[in-house]
């Protein structure tokens, strides 16, 4: 049985926001006993620098070699096992709204995350060498704390552009991708507005009945729309409390909570 089915999935929370939409990590694994399985709201792109690992999703697994990548969508259970050590990885954790709102590239930057894991883009041949060069550059900029976030944003876009060069997908090629497109308007609504958005309103935006939307969102995202939207507002409010001079009452109102005590109740969870 896959370890991803045996373990209790950890939920990770990253403090990403508009000022810091990308988190850059470099992890070195020295023991084959290192493994974990988790899920989180943020998107994830990982690049294997050395060693060999098995990446696991629900219903799919793949072996990665140096210069290859893995992608994880929002709230998608995933994990890894180490096959050859030492194993070094460069990981970009990305706030989804950073890609949803970014118009710098003339490509759908969310598309590679929305197809099923086996259909996501991958590097091969000489492309792997280029990916490794990008990874080495990422390791270098991680030492420059002052500009790390800005360079990390550029490298995420570069990595996605590289992945999209030889990869194409159309909605009719993948039913799950088409379904993701059908809830895209609801995700955009959550990202663009801080207020409380009901499931009924989100369903109407997507042109679906409330019951169809609830089921589709749950199937694709692994959580209900109401929980997803609430967590987004709680995360945003928590970031504002930490990084701005606004009062608790003002932050609560800005993010669609009735008052500070209402927000505090959810922050305690």
Order of alpha helices (4+ residues) and beta strands (2+ residues): alpha-beta-beta-beta-beta-beta-beta-beta-alpha-alpha-alpha-alpha-alpha-alpha-alpha-alpha-alpha-alpha
